[in-house]
Each structure stands twice: as structure tokens, then as C-alpha cells.
């Protein structure tokens, strides 16, 4: 009975959630930090994924050293994914509320991963010790079973230690303040909030710090001390330099990681300088996972040798055939496409100018249109120059690096446009189907977040796809039957297996193309139902007309893009693909301003002289216009009407 009473009292006094302060700063600084840390997060995921891919796909790297590096990269991906989301949410929203259970879950995974990393670093130091000090016994001492056992011990050891520490911290009572001066649930801030004695928990924390942190650090230092003595005994200075260079990168990472981690976690007393702890936490939760692939692998000679081997068999340049090889047609096509290029730049520049210079257009719909116009200008500037050069000179030679650069920016813009079109469809859905909530659901922060997600999403997808394509070997023909460097023609020229690259292409097509397309269609299906429920035929017609232009562009863009990119197999009809590519690389960017904006009444108003602008309209048209306006754009409602509407809800 006493035990049950104690548990009941604990539950009665325990806080149900914590508040993570994160990095308190002004809104502008928080936005800048959000972009910085989101970029670092995506780069960390990309780098470590690339390292895992290289190790798995190249048999030359199937060695104990790279087996541990693969485990470390997998750990770093989990590591940043355990802490960075709360950091990003805190920067986006300010102080972040997190439930007790979620906080303890995050603490469990964080402690587990940090302990696993300590043990894994010690295992890697032991591997280098055996390789340098006992090279003849290396195949026996570091055989596959031993490597697997060391890796499993690292992961299981971290889980056991984390389970014990998390259990002790979760069993404490938190009956007072619930504000954690940290960007994730960490040990020291939680101990500072407890309203019960934490002597036992601090003892467990101290013992685990001695065993895990200090123990593995001593193993690493002992291994490198033996390595240092063995290196100094080598007769050749060149041999000493090469042997030491294989360990220098590991020593750098060990020094950065342990200096920050031991400063915080090896003392059981409560640390007062929590702001300093937050800064140090950034080092081993953000900086170290980002730098590990660079320090370990990209400076490693065996990793560097792959580009050299590839360059031995890789073509140095490609030949773009362009649209046509007939001289008489090329001259006419050059004039046509140059005119279309200049017209596209002029139209989209005009749209951006109108949106920026007229306060009436400072609305979510036109904010996305401005982003789309900026994207279209970049879009045609990536593909059109090579098309024009091919028409002017005939066969157009492009270097390998320039080709991969063009491919990178092209995929970035295609992915960004897919997400941006889905965001615009969502904007129209909220405006028509949830008009009373429009000012909240589409406030400036949300619009900015959707736009940034579009650009960063396209950037991430492009980095993955371009890396996969650039790592292929191109040792045979170098003629691309296209007017720019595209995915399918490059896959057709590769002389190595492209199964993994095609799988990545297929997955990205499912996520980006089909995902955004389904989101767009779902938004317009809901809009269609709402429009059909309107009582007036005129109101239905006007409401639908606001979405018709977007549907036309979506239909043209997705029908062509999905036809080409949603299939991972090699497409044989390359001439047909070239013709279809012209539609979404030339025609769509030129027509978007006409379809979206020049048919829009609000955009036409700046072109009408002030004296000629209509000042009144018939009663019937006024009634229908107000109906459509209230259903499609509540931002345009009078303030009194908005207040009255919100007071009802």
C-alpha cells in the first residue's frame, strides 16, 4: 500500500510536459539559424548516406575499417535525427512544448547513440592498432566475426546503459518548473528540474560516465600510444608520415567529441552554465556528425582513389546532338527559341516586378506566383543556353563537370516546381474550402515555410540523384541524344550497372512527382466538391475559374514529366523525349505568366489607367463577386467582417 501511495503522489506532482527554450533570439535571427541548421541537417544526412552507399557498393571497401565507418555513418544519421527536429521546431515556433513521454523517449535514444559512438570510436582505434602494430595477425584478429561482435557490442552496450539512465531519470519527480534551458531533452537540465533527491541518479550517471566515456577514451588513447611508438620506430620518414596520416583524422574527431562530451557529462554535479552547455552540445550533436564523413572518408586515400579510377575510364566530355542536325531548320529554330527565351525572361520579370511593387498583390497566392516566376527564369536559363548553342554550332560539346552541374540545377528546379505547385493547390484549397481560417492557415510564416520547403526539398533530391549518376562509369560512347544533360540519356551511356541509380530515380519519382501530384489532385477534388455546393451558377463559375489556370499548368507539366521520369527503366524513344522536354522546359515557363497572371483581374488592374478603372458594377454582378471573394480569399474581407466572423467561431 505504501508503494502504491508513493506512485500516486509521484504521478500527482509530475509535470505532463516540458518547455524547451532552444536558442532564444529575435525572430529574424531565429529564421536565419533555422535555415543554417536545416541545411546542416540535410548535408549531414546526404554525406553519411553517400558514405554508406560507397562502402556497400564497392568491394574494395569491404574491410574492417570501412565496416566500422559504415556503422558510424548510420549512427550519425540516427544521432542528428534524434536531436535536430526539436532544435528546428524550436527555431521555427519559439519555445517548444514536449510531452513527458516524448522527452524521455528522446533522452533514451540520445544517450543510447552517444554511448554507442564512444564504444564504436574505441573499436575503430583498436582496429588501427592491430593494423599498424600487428599487421601479420590483422586478418585473424579482425576477421568478420570479430568485427561484427565489436559492432553489436557497441550498439547493445549503448542500449543497456541508456535504459538504466533513462529509467533513473524518468522515476524522478518533477513538480516545479518545467522549462529546460536546452534544445533537446538532456541529462543535466532534467536533473536540475527534479524536486527530489538525485543522489542515486547522479551516482548512476557518474558510474556510466567512468565506464563508457573515460573507459573508451582510455582504450582509444592506449591504442594510439602504442601506434605512436610503433610509428616512431619505423626507419623511413615517408613510412612514418603515411602511417600517422591514417590515424590523424580519427584523433581529430576523438578530440573534438570527447572534449565537449566529457566537459558536460563526466561531472555529476549540476552545471550552472547551461548556455555554455547548449553551445557545446551543438558541437557533438551537429558539427561532429557533419564533419565525420569529411574527416574520415573524403580525406582517405582509398576513398579518393575512386574518382581517379573512374577518370581513367570516364569520358571527359559529352556531345549534345540537340534538336535537329539539318542546317536549314537549325537557323529557323534558333530564332524561334531565342525569341521564346527572351519572352519568358521578360514575362516572368514583369510578374515579379508587379507583385513586389503593388501592395494589393502582397497575398499568399501571389507570393507563390512570384516564387514560381523566379523558378521559371532559372529553369529556362539552365536548359536554353545549351539548346541555343546546339542550334547555332551544331553538335555541342560539354565537359563532364558542366554536364553534371547542369543536371544538378535542372533536377533542383524540377523538384522545386513539383512541391511549389502542390503548395499553390493547397493555398487555393484553404481559400475556397476553409475561408474563415485562411488568415491563420496561410499566414506569412506558413507561406515562407512552404516556399523554403519547396526549394530545399528540390535541392536535397537533386544532390542524391546527381551524386548517384556522377559516380557511374562512362567508358564508351559519349553522344547524348538530347539538347541538355538529362537523366535518361546519361543512364543509357553508362557502362556499369545502374540498378541502384534507377532505384533512387524511381523512389524520388514516387515521393516528389507522384506525391505532389496526388496532393494537388486531392486539393482540387475538395475544391470541386465545395464549388458544386455553391447555390449560384455564376458563383460556381467564377470560383472554378480562379483554379482553372492552375489546373491547366499542372496538367501540362505533370503529364509530360511523369511520362518521362516516373519509370526507372531506360526509355528508348529519345527523339520523343526531346520533343516532350521542350514542352516543360520552354513552353511551360513561357505560358505560366500568361495562364496564371495575365488572365487574373487583380494583375490586370495595374495596367489599366487610374481614370479608366471601373468604380461600380451592377447589383447582380456585385452579389456574385462578393460571394466568390468571401469563399476564395478571406484576406480581402473588410476587417469588421473578419472580426464578426471570428467572433462567431
MOWOMO-V106457 format. One record per residue. N is the residue number from 1. RES is the residue in one letter. PHI is phi in whole degrees, 0 to 359 (none if undefined). Layout:
# MOWOMO-V106457
n = <N:N>
res = <RES:RES>
phi = <PHI:PHI>
This chain:
# MOWOMO-V106457
n = <1:2:3:4:5:6:7:8:9:10:11:12:13:14:15:16:17:18:19:20:21:22:23:24:25:26:27:28:29:30:31:32:33:34:35:36:37:38:39:40:41:42:43:44:45:46:47:48:49:50:51:52:53:54:55:56:57:58:59:60:61:62:63:64:65:66:67:68:69:70:71:72:73:74:75:76:77:78:79:80:81:82:83:84:85:86:87:88:89:90:91:92:93:94:95:96:97:98:99:100:101:102:103:104:105:106:107:108:109:110:111:112:113:114:115:116:117:118:119:120:121:122:123:124:125:126:127:128:129:130:131:132:133:134:135:136:137:138:139:140:141:142:143:144:145:146:147:148:149:150:151:152:153:154:155:156:157:158:159:160:161:162:163:164:165:166:167:168:169:170:171:172:173:174:175:176:177:178:179:180:181:182:183:184:185:186:187:188:189:190:191:192:193:194:195:196:197:198:199:200:201:202:203:204:205:206:207:208:209:210:211:212:213:214:215:216:217:218:219:220:221:222:223:224:225:226:227:228:229:230:231:232:233:234:235:236:237:238:239:240:241:242:243:244:245:246:247:248:249:250:251:252:253:254:255:256:257:258:259:260:261:262:263:264:265:266:267:268:269:270:271:272:273:274:275:276:277:278:279:280:281:282:283:284:285:286:287:288:289:290:291:292:293:294:295:296:297:298:299:300:301:302:303:304:305:306:307:308:309:310:311:312:313:314:315:316:317:318:319:320:321:322:323:324:325:326:327:328:329:330:331:332:333:334:335:336:337:338:339:340:341:342:343:344:345:346:347:348:349:350:351:352:353:354:355:356:357:358:359:360:361:362:363:364:365:366:367:368:369:370:371:372:373:374:375:376:377:378:379:380:381:382:383:384:385:386:387:388:389:390:391:392:393:394:395:396:397:398:399:400:401:402:403:404:405:406:407:408:409:410:411:412:413:414:415:416:417:418:419:420:421:422:423:424:425:426:427:428:429:430:431:432:433:434:435:436:437:438:439:440:441:442:443:444:445:446:447:448:449:450:451:452:453:454:455:456:457:458:459:460:461:462:463:464:465:466:467:468:469:470:471:472:473:474:475:476:477:478:479:480:481:482:483:484:485:486:487:488:489:490:491:492:493:494:495:496:497:498:499:500:501:502:503:504:505:506:507:508:509:510:511:512:513:514:515:516:517:518:519:520:521:522:523:524:525:526:527:528:529:530:531:532:533:534:535:536:537:538:539:540:541:542:543:544:545:546:547:548:549:550:551:552:553:554:555:556:557:558:559:560:561:562:563:564:565:566:567:568:569:570:571:572:573:574:575:576:577:578:579:580:581:582:583:584:585:586:587:588:589:590:591:592:593:594:595:596:597:598:599:600:601:602:603:604:605:606:607:608:609:610:611:612:613:614:615:616:617:618:619:620:621:622:623:624:625:626:627:628:629:630:631:632:633:634:635:636:637:638:639:640:641:642:643:644:645:646:647:648:649>
res = <X:X:X:X:X:X:X:X:X:X:X:X:X:X:X:X:X:X:X:X:X:X:X:X:X:X:X:X:X:X:X:X:X:X:X:X:X:X:X:X:X:X:X:X:X:X:X:X:X:X:X:X:X:X:X:X:X:X:X:X:X:X:X:X:X:X:X:X:X:X:X:X:X:X:X:X:X:X:X:X:X:X:X:X:X:X:X:X:X:X:X:X:X:X:X:X:X:X:X:X:X:X:X:X:X:X:X:X:X:X:X:X:X:X:X:X:X:X:X:X:X:X:X:X:X:X:X:X:X:X:X:X:X:X:X:X:X:X:X:X:X:X:X:X:X:X:X:X:X:X:X:X:X:X:X:X:X:X:X:X:X:X:X:X:X:X:X:X:X:X:X:X:X:X:X:X:X:X:X:X:X:X:X:X:X:X:X:X:X:X:X:X:X:X:X:X:X:X:X:X:X:X:X:X:X:X:X:X:X:X:X:X:X:X:X:X:X:X:X:X:X:X:X:X:X:X:X:X:X:X:X:X:X:X:X:X:X:X:X:X:X:X:X:X:X:X:X:X:X:X:X:X:X:X:X:X:X:X:X:X:X:X:X:X:X:X:X:X:X:X:X:X:X:X:X:X:X:X:X:X:X:X:X:X:X:X:X:X:X:X:X:X:X:X:X:X:X:X:X:X:X:X:X:X:X:X:X:X:X:X:X:X:X:X:X:X:X:X:X:X:X:X:X:X:X:X:X:X:X:X:X:X:X:X:X:X:X:X:X:X:X:X:X:X:X:X:X:X:X:X:X:X:X:X:X:X:X:X:X:X:X:X:X:X:X:X:X:X:X:X:X:X:X:X:X:X:X:X:X:X:X:X:X:X:X:X:X:X:X:X:X:X:X:X:X:X:X:X:X:X:X:X:X:X:X:X:X:X:X:X:X:X:X:X:X:X:X:X:X:X:X:X:X:X:X:X:X:X:X:X:X:X:X:X:X:X:X:X:X:X:X:X:X:X:X:X:X:X:X:X:X:X:X:X:X:X:X:X:X:X:X:X:X:X:X:X:X:X:X:X:X:X:X:X:X:X:X:X:X:X:X:X:X:X:X:X:X:X:X:X:X:X:X:X:X:X:X:X:X:X:X:X:X:X:X:X:X:X:X:X:X:X:X:X:X:X:X:X:X:X:X:X:X:X:X:X:X:X:X:X:X:X:X:X:X:X:X:X:X:X:X:X:X:X:X:X:X:X:X:X:X:X:X:X:X:X:X:X:X:X:X:X:X:X:X:X:X:X:X:X:X:X:X:X:X:X:X:X:X:X:X:X:X:X:X:X:X:X:X:X:X:X:X:X:X:X:X:X:X:X:X:X:X:X:X:X:X:X:X:X:X:X:X:X:X:X:X:X:X:X:X:X:X:X:X:X:X:X:X:X:X:X:X:X:X:X:X:X:X:X:X:X:X:X:X:X:X:X:X>
phi = <none:296:295:297:296:297:295:296:295:298:294:291:260:278:291:272:205:247:243:270:290:67:249:294:198:296:301:297:292:298:298:295:296:300:297:298:289:295:297:297:297:295:296:297:299:294:301:290:296:296:297:298:297:297:293:287:266:241:295:296:261:277:230:305:301:279:297:291:296:296:298:295:295:298:296:296:298:294:299:291:286:275:246:294:303:292:297:292:296:297:290:280:250:93:309:248:274:224:291:299:295:296:297:293:295:297:299:300:292:296:297:300:288:290:290:298:295:301:294:292:297:294:297:293:295:296:300:292:298:294:295:265:271:226:296:290:265:301:300:276:289:242:291:302:296:293:298:296:296:295:294:296:298:296:291:291:299:297:296:294:298:294:299:292:294:294:299:296:289:291:278:287:263:236:245:245:298:233:264:260:277:201:260:205:284:241:293:300:299:292:296:294:271:292:258:241:294:245:299:294:296:293:295:298:297:292:296:295:295:296:289:278:291:293:298:291:296:296:298:296:293:297:298:284:295:296:297:300:295:294:293:294:277:291:288:267:294:295:295:297:295:293:294:289:295:290:254:299:297:295:296:297:294:300:297:295:294:288:297:283:291:294:300:270:260:275:252:285:289:287:268:278:279:287:295:295:298:297:296:293:297:299:297:266:257:238:292:298:299:287:274:306:300:291:292:283:257:289:261:278:297:291:289:288:289:295:299:295:296:293:293:296:247:269:294:274:205:247:243:269:290:81:279:211:258:278:297:295:282:300:298:293:295:300:297:295:288:295:297:297:297:295:295:296:298:295:300:290:296:296:296:298:297:298:293:285:266:242:295:295:262:275:229:306:302:278:298:292:297:297:298:295:295:299:296:296:295:294:302:290:286:276:259:294:303:291:296:292:297:295:289:279:255:90:299:248:271:226:291:299:295:297:295:293:295:297:299:300:292:297:293:305:287:296:298:296:295:301:291:293:296:294:296:292:295:296:300:293:298:295:296:265:269:227:295:290:263:302:299:273:291:241:291:305:296:293:299:296:296:296:294:295:298:298:291:290:297:297:296:295:299:294:298:293:293:294:298:298:288:291:277:288:263:238:245:243:298:234:263:260:279:201:257:206:283:242:294:300:299:291:296:294:271:292:258:241:293:244:298:293:297:293:295:299:297:293:296:296:295:296:288:277:293:291:299:293:296:294:296:295:295:296:298:283:294:294:297:300:296:294:294:293:277:291:287:266:295:297:296:297:297:291:294:291:295:290:254:298:297:296:296:296:295:299:298:295:296:288:298:283:294:295:301:270:258:280:249:282:287:289:268:277:281:290:297:295:297:297:296:291:296:299:296:267:257:237:291:299:300:284:276:305:300:293:292:282:254:290:267:270:297:292:281:287:302:300:278:271:304:302:290:268:289:295:255:209:211:302:298:296:294:298:297:294:295:297:300:295:298:292:273:253:210:292:297:280:292:300:299:297:294:297:298:296:296:291:293:294:279>
